[in-house]
Amino acid sequence: MEKEKRQTENGSMATSFEQVQELGKQMEKRREETELEDVGREQDPEQFDNE
């Protein structure tokens, strides 16, 4: 059985436990700011709502 990957809409929620597990794996691989600096990259800027 082949795993089907569908393009998800930005901001959509996980619809299955498999998607939740995959998102968890992605979060574990996420690099800290100092690790990014070591390889010459910059962290995405934080975004704030100005209310």
N, C-alpha and C positions, 0 to 999 in steps of 0.2 A: 504494500500500500504506500503510495507516494504522498508526502505531506504537501498540502496545497498552501501556498502563501498568497494572501490577498493584500492588495494595497489598502491600508487603513486611512481613514480620514483623520486629519490633524485634530487632536482634542478628543477623539473617540475613546471610549473605555474598552478594556479587555472584555471579550465576550466568552472566553473559555478559560479553563484552568491552565491549559497548555500555553496560552498567550501570557498569563500571569507568570508562569514559570520562565518563559523566554524574557520577559521584561526584567525579572529578578536577575537573570544571568547578565543582562546588559548593564544593570546597575552595579553589579559586582565588578565588572570590567572598567567602570568609570574611573578616570584618573583624577587625582587631586591637583590643585593649582601648582604646587611645587613640582610635581611630576611632569606637568605640561611645560613648565619653564625649563626643565632639564632637557627637553627635546626641542626647545625653541618655538613653542606654541603658546597661544594665549587662551585663557578661559573665556567663555561667553560672558558678556556683561550682564549683571543682574538687571531685571526690569522691575520698575515700580509704577504703581498707579498714582498719578498726581491728582488727588481729590481735594 
